[in-house]
Amino acid sequence: MAIGRVQLKIVAKLHEMDWLSDDQFEELKASQTDYTGEELDSTLMDEFHISDFQLLIAKSHTFGIPPFRAEHYRATEYTFEKLDKDFCIEKKILPVGTVGNYILIALSNPFELSIISDVQSKTGRKVMRFLGRESDILRHLEEEQEKPSIEFGDVVDALGMEYNSDEESDDDDLSDEESAPIIQLANRIIEDAFFSGGSDIHIEPSENDCRVRVRVDGICQLKLTLPKKVTGSLIARLKVMAELDIAEKRKPQDGRIIFKQFTRKPLDIDLRISTAPLNHGEGIVMRILDKQKSTLPLPALGFSAENLGMYRELIRRPYGMVLHCGPTGSGKSMTLYSALNEINSPDTVIRTAEDPIEYTLDGLCQLQVNRKIGLTFATALRSFLRQDPDIILVGEIRDIETAGIAVEAALTGHMLFSTLHTNDAPGTVARLTEMGIEPFMISACLVCICAQRLMRRICKTCGKIQDPTNREVDILERAIGWTGQVRRANPGGCPNCNNSGYKGRVGIHELMPTSKELVNGINKQVETAVIKQIAIRNNMKTLHQDSMLKVQEGITTMEESISTVPTDIEMNEEFETSDSKS
């Protein structure tokens, strides 16, 4: 019999479901044709009038894999968040979603086991398979995910104003903050920022108008210029949404907008809002917190292979302190959430104190800080120490009280994760010392310090490969001892990257684990430059070196790398000195 064993099982299942008659089943069983899988599928559909849907269901029952219902699938902006589109096209798989620690994928060939291991390696998650038709998978992969277009013209017209109106207005008039056009304008500003991939919204009044800017991939883009007389009502509306005092304009205020309360669209996002009295009126900055967005696995954050292996080992230590440092918006919180997600297990007790809670993770007990009632990071941390935790995350170490309790926790058998606002990893030691922490306590509790930044990724569609300039060759050779062709952004970009030449961001990391030499340096209170030299001798890659590795890999450009972090003058001088001595 020429028909294969697996093929016979599929044919038998079609017969069992009454989609093949007894005669058709016997005919196929007796066939002496050497069918490939594709040839059998074609024969069943062309000669025996089996639909591709019936064939999918039969295969699904045969292999014990749920069917992928293409008509129920809708791509979102997160579809290719954990598995990039190029990888999915190459492997002919489609990300369907995530459930717990599983990533769901649709594939057409259940026997390609190497695909499963590749997906697990890229995502750090277990794989749940769905069986789909190759045509459906390829069709969804080819479809462009168009983001909704938000228009402002009709709202401005409804306000009866022109964008560049020079008319004076009374900023104290708050009578219009509940009018329909103002409500629509506030909502559309938020919706447009979200759909364009923005992280922050800036509303900035000036002498004659008010501009609305959105930060996308770390770069502010002007979205809208509003006439001066609409500014007061718009800001009042946003303050009402955040439950702030609309009459108080002299002091900064902080609040939170739960946006799903104000829109019918399926947007489950929160906004952290901060107001400030500026010279031409109140200004507002809103940080978008997407509650639907899940954490990324550690391999997807941009760690080099060496740093990733080291970091995974360090975060599994039984006790100590892991600190992440960098400016606002450098990806510290995402890295910490990803680290906790990786070490989270039923036998581990994890407590977090956050302001705000940006992501909700299963298995974590998360606490929202509320300074208005005296619930600070220090108060929460002191409370956690009485609740038998194994791992504690403190959103930020801001003062001596929080720092002292954090060090105490790390010295008494707990693993503590937190963040600090410093420029690099070696400088964090000096920052803790300035806060009043004794050097011997820092060296005793410290596991590692990770400084990080986010750099824009070059667009995969329109990026170009070119030879580096002489200066770029010099920078690359000094930093990583490599030179070669580099990728550059297309100045005009393409529709895929919104004509910017860049799309998405990647992290760069300066991972400084403790060592015997580093502990001695901290205890002797040596200068930050000496701490950095010690760390480099113990295989720390600086932010600049890691950014050059991303250039070597073609992830970003020389221009983006140098504009994000400066070159390592001290490191180069040290290397030159050591070379001359040798």
C-alpha positions as CSV (number, residue, x, y, z in Angstrom):
1,M,0.0,0.0,0.0
2,A,1.5,3.3,-1.1
3,I,-0.5,5.7,1.0
4,G,1.4,6.5,4.2
5,R,0.4,5.7,7.7
6,V,-0.3,9.3,8.8
7,Q,-2.1,10.0,5.5
8,L,-4.3,6.9,6.1
9,K,-5.2,8.2,9.5
10,I,-6.4,11.5,8.0
11,V,-8.4,9.7,5.3
12,A,-9.9,7.4,8.0
13,K,-10.9,10.5,10.1
14,L,-12.6,12.0,7.0
15,H,-14.5,8.7,6.5
16,E,-15.4,8.6,10.2
17,M,-16.9,12.1,9.9
18,D,-19.0,11.0,6.8
19,W,-17.1,13.4,4.5
20,L,-15.8,10.4,2.5
21,S,-18.1,7.5,1.4
22,D,-17.2,3.9,2.0
23,D,-16.3,3.5,-1.6
24,Q,-14.1,6.6,-1.6
25,F,-12.4,5.4,1.5
26,E,-11.7,2.0,0.1
27,E,-10.4,3.5,-3.1
28,L,-7.9,5.7,-1.3
29,K,-6.8,2.8,0.9
30,A,-6.2,0.6,-2.1
31,S,-4.4,3.4,-4.0
32,Q,-0.8,2.6,-5.2
33,T,0.1,6.3,-5.7
34,D,3.0,7.6,-3.6
35,Y,1.4,10.7,-2.3
36,T,3.2,13.6,-0.7
37,G,1.3,15.5,1.9
38,E,0.5,18.3,-0.5
39,E,-0.5,15.8,-3.3
40,L,-2.9,14.0,-1.1
41,D,-4.5,17.3,0.0
42,S,-4.9,18.3,-3.7
43,T,-6.4,14.9,-4.6
44,L,-8.9,15.0,-1.7
45,M,-10.1,18.5,-2.6
46,D,-10.0,18.2,-6.4
47,E,-11.3,14.6,-6.9
48,F,-13.2,13.8,-3.8
49,H,-14.6,17.4,-3.2
50,I,-13.3,17.7,0.4
51,S,-13.2,21.3,1.4
52,D,-10.0,22.8,2.9
53,F,-12.0,23.4,6.1
54,Q,-13.0,19.8,6.3
55,L,-9.4,18.8,5.7
56,L,-8.2,21.1,8.5
57,I,-10.7,19.6,11.0
58,A,-9.7,16.1,10.1
59,K,-6.0,16.9,10.5
60,S,-6.8,18.6,13.8
61,H,-8.5,15.6,15.2
62,T,-5.8,13.3,13.9
63,F,-2.9,15.2,15.4
64,G,-4.7,16.3,18.5
65,I,-4.0,20.0,17.8
66,P,-6.8,22.6,18.0
67,P,-7.7,24.2,14.6
68,F,-6.9,27.8,13.9
69,R,-10.1,29.6,12.8
70,A,-8.9,32.3,10.5
71,E,-12.2,34.1,10.4
72,H,-12.1,34.7,14.1
73,Y,-8.5,36.1,14.1
74,R,-7.8,39.8,14.2
75,A,-4.2,41.2,14.1
76,T,-3.4,43.9,16.6
77,E,-0.5,46.2,17.2
78,Y,0.9,43.5,19.6
79,T,0.7,40.6,17.2
80,F,4.5,40.7,16.4
81,E,5.6,42.0,19.7
82,K,7.2,38.8,20.9
83,L,7.9,37.2,17.5
84,D,9.0,39.7,14.9
85,K,7.3,39.5,11.5
86,D,10.4,38.5,9.5
87,F,10.8,35.4,11.7
88,C,7.2,34.5,11.3
89,I,7.3,34.8,7.6
90,E,10.4,32.7,7.4
91,K,8.9,29.9,9.6
92,K,5.3,30.3,8.2
93,I,3.8,30.7,11.7
94,L,1.4,33.2,13.1
95,P,1.3,34.4,16.7
96,V,-2.2,34.1,18.0
97,G,-1.8,35.4,21.6
98,T,-0.5,34.6,25.0
99,V,-2.0,32.7,27.9
100,G,0.0,32.7,31.2
101,N,3.5,31.4,30.4
102,Y,2.4,30.1,27.0
103,I,2.6,31.7,23.6
104,L,0.0,30.5,21.1
105,I,1.0,30.0,17.5
106,A,-0.7,28.8,14.3
107,L,1.3,26.6,12.0
108,S,0.5,24.4,9.0
109,N,3.1,21.6,9.5
110,P,2.9,20.1,13.0
111,F,6.0,17.9,12.3
112,E,8.4,20.9,12.2
113,L,9.6,20.5,15.8
114,S,12.6,22.8,15.3
115,I,10.1,25.7,14.9
116,I,8.8,25.0,18.5
117,S,12.4,25.1,20.0
118,D,13.1,28.3,18.0
119,V,10.0,30.0,19.3
120,Q,10.7,28.9,22.9
121,S,14.2,30.3,22.6
122,K,13.1,33.7,21.2
123,T,10.2,34.2,23.6
124,G,11.3,32.4,26.8
125,R,7.7,30.9,26.9
126,K,6.2,27.4,26.3
127,V,4.4,26.9,23.0
128,M,0.8,26.0,22.4
129,R,0.1,25.0,18.8
130,F,-2.9,25.6,16.6
131,L,-3.2,23.9,13.2
132,G,-4.0,26.2,10.4
133,R,-4.1,26.3,6.6
134,E,-0.9,27.7,5.1
135,S,-2.9,30.0,2.9
136,D,-4.6,31.6,5.9
137,I,-1.3,32.0,7.8
138,L,0.5,33.6,4.8
139,R,-2.5,35.9,4.1
140,H,-2.5,37.2,7.7
141,L,1.3,37.6,7.6
142,E,1.1,39.6,4.4
143,E,-1.6,41.9,5.7
144,E,-0.4,45.3,6.9
145,Q,-1.6,46.2,10.3
146,E,-3.0,49.6,9.7
147,K,-3.4,51.7,12.8
148,P,-6.6,53.7,13.1
149,S,-6.3,57.3,11.8
150,I,-7.4,59.9,14.2
151,E,-8.6,63.2,12.7
152,F,-8.9,66.5,14.6
153,G,-10.3,68.8,11.9
154,D,-14.0,68.2,12.7
155,V,-13.4,68.8,16.5
156,V,-11.6,72.1,15.8
157,D,-14.4,73.1,13.5
158,A,-16.9,72.3,16.1
159,L,-15.1,74.6,18.5
160,G,-15.5,77.3,15.9
161,M,-11.8,78.1,15.8
162,E,-8.9,78.0,13.4
163,Y,-5.6,76.4,14.3
164,N,-3.6,79.6,14.0
165,S,-6.1,81.9,15.6
166,D,-4.5,84.9,17.3
167,E,-7.6,85.9,19.4
168,E,-7.0,86.4,23.1
169,S,-8.8,84.2,25.6
170,D,-9.4,84.1,29.3
171,D,-7.5,81.1,30.7
172,D,-9.6,81.2,33.9
173,D,-12.7,80.4,31.9
174,L,-13.4,76.7,32.7
175,S,-17.0,76.7,31.5
176,D,-16.3,74.7,28.4
177,E,-14.3,71.7,29.9
178,E,-17.5,69.6,29.8
179,S,-18.6,70.6,26.3
180,A,-18.8,67.9,23.7
181,P,-16.0,69.2,21.4
182,I,-13.6,69.6,24.3
183,I,-14.3,66.1,25.5
184,Q,-13.8,64.7,21.9
185,L,-10.6,66.7,21.5
186,A,-9.1,65.3,24.8
187,N,-10.1,61.8,23.9
188,R,-8.7,62.0,20.3
189,I,-5.4,63.4,21.5
190,I,-5.0,60.3,23.8
191,E,-6.2,57.9,21.1
192,D,-4.0,59.3,18.4
193,A,-0.9,59.1,20.7
194,F,-1.8,55.5,21.6
195,F,-2.3,54.3,18.0
196,S,0.8,56.1,16.8
197,G,2.9,54.1,19.3
198,G,3.6,57.1,21.6
199,S,4.8,56.8,25.2
200,D,4.2,60.4,26.4
201,I,1.9,63.2,25.5
202,H,3.1,66.8,26.0
203,I,0.6,69.7,26.1
204,E,2.6,72.9,26.1
205,P,1.0,76.4,26.1
206,S,2.9,79.3,24.6
207,E,2.2,83.0,24.2
208,N,-0.1,82.7,21.2
209,D,-1.1,79.0,20.9
210,C,-0.7,75.6,22.5
211,R,1.1,72.7,20.9
212,V,0.5,69.0,21.4
213,R,3.5,66.7,21.0
214,V,3.9,63.0,21.3
215,R,7.0,61.0,22.0
216,V,7.3,58.1,19.6
217,D,10.4,55.8,19.9
218,G,12.0,58.4,22.1
219,I,11.6,61.3,19.7
220,C,9.0,64.1,20.2
221,Q,6.7,64.7,17.2
222,L,4.4,67.7,16.8
223,K,0.9,66.4,16.4
224,L,-1.3,69.5,16.8
225,T,-1.2,73.2,17.3
226,L,-4.3,74.6,19.1
227,P,-5.4,78.2,19.4
228,K,-4.7,79.8,22.8
229,K,-8.3,80.2,23.9
230,V,-8.9,76.4,23.8
231,T,-5.9,75.7,26.1
232,G,-7.7,76.4,29.5
233,S,-10.7,74.2,28.7
234,L,-8.6,71.3,27.4
235,I,-6.3,71.3,30.4
236,A,-9.3,71.6,32.7
237,R,-10.9,68.6,31.0
238,L,-7.8,66.5,31.5
239,K,-7.6,67.5,35.1
240,V,-11.2,66.5,35.6
241,M,-10.5,63.1,34.1
242,A,-7.5,62.7,36.5
243,E,-9.6,63.9,39.5
244,L,-7.3,66.8,40.1
245,D,-8.1,70.2,41.5
246,I,-9.0,72.4,38.4
247,A,-8.9,75.6,40.5
248,E,-5.3,75.0,41.6
249,K,-3.0,76.4,39.0
250,R,-0.1,77.5,41.1
251,K,1.2,74.2,42.2
252,P,2.2,71.0,40.3
253,Q,-0.2,68.1,40.6
254,D,0.0,64.4,39.9
255,G,-2.8,62.1,39.0
256,R,-4.0,59.1,37.0
257,I,-6.5,58.8,34.2
258,I,-8.3,55.4,33.7
259,F,-9.1,56.0,30.1
260,K,-11.6,53.2,29.6
261,Q,-14.0,55.2,31.8
262,F,-14.1,58.0,29.2
263,T,-14.2,56.1,25.8
264,R,-16.3,53.5,24.1
265,K,-13.3,52.2,22.2
266,P,-11.6,49.0,23.5
267,L,-8.6,50.8,24.9
268,D,-7.6,49.5,28.3
269,I,-4.9,52.1,29.1
270,D,-4.1,54.3,32.0
271,L,-2.3,57.6,31.9
272,R,0.0,59.0,34.5
273,I,-0.5,62.8,34.4
274,S,1.7,65.5,35.8
275,T,0.8,69.2,35.7
276,A,3.2,72.2,36.1
277,P,2.7,76.0,36.2
278,L,4.6,77.4,33.3
279,N,5.2,80.9,32.1
280,H,2.3,80.9,29.7
281,G,-0.1,78.7,31.7
282,E,-0.3,75.2,32.9
283,G,1.4,72.4,31.0
284,I,0.6,68.7,31.2
285,V,2.7,65.6,30.5
286,M,0.9,62.3,30.3
287,R,2.7,58.9,30.3
288,I,0.7,56.2,28.5
289,L,0.5,52.9,30.5
290,D,-0.9,50.2,28.3
291,K,-2.5,47.6,30.5
292,Q,-3.1,45.2,27.6
293,K,0.6,45.1,26.8
294,S,2.4,42.2,28.4
295,T,6.0,42.0,29.5
296,L,8.6,40.9,27.0
297,P,10.9,37.9,27.7
298,L,14.5,38.8,28.6
299,P,16.0,37.7,25.3
300,A,13.7,40.2,23.5
301,L,15.0,43.2,25.5
302,G,18.4,43.6,23.7
303,F,20.7,41.9,26.1
304,S,23.9,40.6,24.4
305,A,24.4,36.8,24.8
306,E,27.1,37.3,27.4
307,N,25.1,39.8,29.4
308,L,21.9,37.7,29.2
309,G,23.5,34.6,30.6
310,M,25.2,36.6,33.4
311,Y,22.0,38.5,34.2
312,R,19.9,35.3,34.4
313,E,22.4,33.8,36.8
314,L,22.5,37.0,39.0
315,I,18.7,37.4,39.4
316,R,18.5,33.9,40.7
317,R,20.7,34.6,43.7
318,P,19.0,33.8,47.0
319,Y,19.5,37.3,48.5
320,G,21.1,40.7,47.7
321,M,20.3,43.8,45.7
322,V,19.9,44.2,41.9
323,L,19.7,47.9,40.8
324,H,18.7,49.2,37.4
325,C,19.7,52.8,36.6
326,G,19.0,55.3,33.9
327,P,16.8,58.3,33.1
328,T,13.0,58.2,32.8
329,G,11.9,56.2,29.8
330,S,15.0,54.0,29.5
331,G,13.2,50.7,30.0
332,K,14.1,50.0,33.6
333,S,10.6,48.9,34.6
334,M,10.1,46.6,31.6
335,T,13.4,44.9,32.4
336,L,12.5,44.4,36.1
337,Y,9.1,43.0,35.2
338,S,10.7,40.6,32.7
339,A,13.2,39.5,35.3
340,L,10.4,38.9,37.8
341,N,8.3,37.1,35.3
342,E,11.3,34.7,34.6
343,I,11.9,33.8,38.2
344,N,8.3,33.8,39.3
345,S,7.1,30.4,40.5
346,P,4.5,29.0,42.9
347,D,7.2,28.4,45.5
348,T,8.4,32.0,45.5
349,V,6.7,34.9,47.4
350,I,7.1,38.2,45.5
351,R,6.0,41.6,46.7
352,T,6.2,44.8,44.7
353,A,5.7,48.4,45.6
354,E,5.1,50.5,42.5
355,D,4.1,54.0,41.4
356,P,2.2,53.3,39.3
357,I,1.5,49.6,38.7
358,E,2.4,49.5,35.0
359,Y,1.9,45.7,34.3
360,T,-0.1,43.2,36.3
361,L,1.6,39.8,36.5
362,D,0.1,36.6,37.7
363,G,1.5,35.3,41.0
364,L,2.8,38.7,42.2
365,C,1.3,40.7,45.0
366,Q,1.5,44.3,43.8
367,L,1.0,47.4,45.9
368,Q,0.2,50.9,44.6
369,V,2.0,53.6,46.4
370,N,-0.2,56.5,47.6
371,R,1.7,59.4,49.1
372,K,-1.5,61.3,50.0
373,I,-2.3,58.8,52.7
374,G,1.4,58.3,53.7
375,L,1.8,55.0,51.8
376,T,5.3,55.7,50.5
377,F,8.0,53.3,49.1
378,A,9.6,53.2,52.5
379,T,6.3,52.5,54.3
380,A,5.5,49.7,51.9
381,L,9.0,48.2,52.1
382,R,8.9,48.2,55.9
383,S,5.5,46.4,55.7
384,F,6.8,43.8,53.3
385,L,9.6,42.8,55.6
386,R,6.9,41.5,58.0
387,Q,5.1,39.5,55.3
388,D,7.7,36.7,54.7
389,P,8.7,37.6,51.1
390,D,11.4,35.9,49.1
391,I,11.7,38.7,46.5
392,I,10.8,42.4,46.8
393,L,10.6,45.0,44.1
394,V,10.6,48.7,45.0
395,G,9.7,50.9,42.1
396,E,12.4,53.5,42.9
397,I,14.9,54.4,45.6
398,R,14.3,58.2,46.1
399,D,15.5,59.0,49.6
400,I,17.7,57.8,52.4
401,E,14.8,56.1,54.3
402,T,13.9,53.9,51.3
403,A,17.6,53.2,50.6
404,G,18.3,52.2,54.2
405,I,15.4,49.8,54.4
406,A,16.2,48.4,51.0
407,V,19.8,47.6,52.0
408,E,18.6,46.2,55.3
409,A,16.2,43.8,53.4
410,A,19.0,42.8,51.0
411,L,21.3,42.0,54.0
412,T,18.7,39.9,55.8
413,G,18.0,37.2,53.3
414,H,15.8,38.9,50.8
415,M,16.3,39.5,47.1
416,L,15.6,43.1,46.3
417,F,15.1,44.7,42.9
418,S,14.9,48.5,42.5
419,T,15.8,51.5,40.3
420,L,17.8,54.6,40.6
421,H,18.3,57.7,38.4
422,T,22.0,57.7,37.6
423,N,23.9,58.0,34.4
424,D,25.8,54.7,34.5
425,A,26.4,51.7,36.6
426,P,29.7,52.8,38.4
427,G,28.1,56.1,39.3
428,T,25.3,54.4,41.2
429,V,27.8,53.5,44.0
430,A,28.6,57.2,44.6
431,R,24.9,58.0,44.5
432,L,24.1,55.5,47.3
433,T,27.0,56.9,49.3
434,E,25.7,60.4,48.9
435,M,22.3,59.2,50.2
436,G,24.0,58.2,53.4
437,I,24.5,54.4,52.9
438,E,27.8,53.2,54.3
439,P,30.2,51.8,51.6
440,F,30.7,48.5,53.5
441,M,26.9,47.9,53.5
442,I,26.7,48.7,49.7
443,S,29.5,46.2,48.9
444,A,27.9,43.6,51.2
445,C,24.4,43.6,49.7
446,L,25.1,44.5,46.0
447,V,24.6,41.7,43.4
448,C,24.8,43.8,40.3
449,I,24.0,47.2,38.8
450,C,22.5,47.4,35.3
451,A,22.5,50.8,33.5
452,Q,20.4,50.9,30.4
453,R,19.1,53.1,27.6
454,L,16.8,52.6,24.7
455,M,18.0,53.2,21.1
456,R,15.9,53.3,18.0
457,R,16.0,50.3,15.7
458,I,16.7,50.8,12.1
459,C,13.8,50.1,9.8
460,K,14.2,46.6,8.4
461,T,12.5,47.6,5.1
462,C,14.4,50.6,4.0
463,G,17.8,50.5,5.9
464,K,20.9,50.6,3.7
465,I,24.3,48.9,4.1
466,Q,27.3,51.2,3.6
467,D,31.0,51.5,4.4
468,P,31.8,53.4,7.6
469,T,33.7,56.7,7.6
470,N,37.3,56.8,9.0
471,R,36.1,58.3,12.3
472,E,33.4,55.5,12.6
473,V,36.1,52.9,11.9
474,D,38.2,54.3,14.7
475,I,35.3,54.4,17.1
476,L,34.3,50.8,16.3
477,E,37.9,49.5,16.6
478,R,38.4,51.2,20.0
479,A,35.1,50.0,21.4
480,I,34.8,46.4,20.2
481,G,37.8,45.7,18.1
482,W,35.7,45.2,14.9
483,T,35.2,47.1,11.7
484,G,33.0,46.4,8.7
485,Q,30.0,47.6,6.8
486,V,27.3,49.3,8.8
487,R,23.6,49.9,8.2
488,R,22.3,53.4,7.8
489,A,18.8,54.8,8.0
490,N,17.1,55.9,4.8
491,P,16.7,59.7,5.2
492,G,13.2,59.6,3.6
493,G,12.2,56.4,5.3
494,C,9.3,54.4,4.0
495,P,5.6,53.8,4.8
496,N,6.6,50.9,7.1
497,C,8.5,53.3,9.5
498,N,6.3,56.3,8.9
499,N,9.1,57.9,6.8
500,S,11.5,58.2,9.8
501,G,14.0,55.5,8.9
502,Y,13.6,53.9,12.3
503,K,10.9,51.6,13.8
504,G,10.8,50.3,17.4
505,R,13.5,50.5,20.0
506,V,16.1,48.1,21.5
507,G,17.8,48.2,24.9
508,I,21.5,48.6,25.5
509,H,22.9,47.5,28.9
510,E,25.9,48.1,31.1
511,L,25.9,45.2,33.5
512,M,28.3,45.5,36.5
513,P,28.3,42.4,38.7
514,T,30.2,42.5,42.0
515,S,33.6,41.0,42.2
516,K,36.3,40.8,44.9
517,E,38.2,43.7,43.4
518,L,35.0,45.8,43.1
519,V,34.1,45.1,46.7
520,N,37.5,46.3,47.8
521,G,37.2,49.4,45.7
522,I,33.8,50.3,47.2
523,N,35.1,49.8,50.7
524,K,38.0,52.0,50.1
525,Q,35.7,54.7,48.6
526,V,37.7,55.0,45.4
527,E,36.5,57.5,42.7
528,T,33.8,56.6,40.2
529,A,36.3,56.5,37.3
530,V,38.4,53.9,39.2
531,I,35.2,51.8,39.9
532,K,34.5,51.9,36.2
533,Q,38.1,50.7,35.4
534,I,37.8,47.9,37.9
535,A,34.4,46.8,36.4
536,I,35.9,46.9,32.8
537,R,38.8,44.7,33.9
538,N,36.2,42.3,35.2
539,N,34.5,42.0,31.8
540,M,31.9,44.7,32.1
541,K,30.7,46.0,28.7
542,T,30.0,49.7,28.9
543,L,26.9,51.3,27.4
544,H,29.0,52.6,24.5
545,Q,30.5,49.2,23.8
546,D,27.0,47.5,23.9
547,S,25.7,50.1,21.5
548,M,28.5,49.4,19.1
549,L,27.6,45.7,19.3
550,K,24.1,46.7,18.1
551,V,25.7,48.6,15.3
552,Q,27.8,45.5,14.4
553,E,24.7,43.4,14.3
554,G,22.9,45.9,12.1
555,I,20.2,46.6,14.7
556,T,20.8,50.4,14.8
557,T,23.0,53.1,13.2
558,M,26.2,54.8,14.2
559,E,24.4,58.1,14.4
560,E,21.7,56.8,16.8
561,S,24.3,55.0,18.9
562,I,26.6,58.1,19.4
563,S,23.6,60.4,20.0
564,T,22.3,58.1,22.7
565,V,25.5,57.5,24.7
566,P,28.9,59.2,24.5
567,T,32.1,57.3,23.7
568,D,34.2,56.0,26.5
569,I,37.0,58.4,26.8
570,E,38.2,57.0,30.1
571,M,38.0,53.4,28.8
572,N,40.0,54.3,25.7
573,E,42.7,56.0,27.8
574,E,42.9,53.0,30.0
575,F,43.3,50.6,27.1
576,E,46.0,52.8,25.5
577,T,47.8,53.0,28.9
578,S,47.7,49.2,29.3
579,D,48.8,48.7,25.7
580,S,51.8,50.9,26.2
581,K,52.8,49.1,29.4
582,S,52.6,45.7,27.7
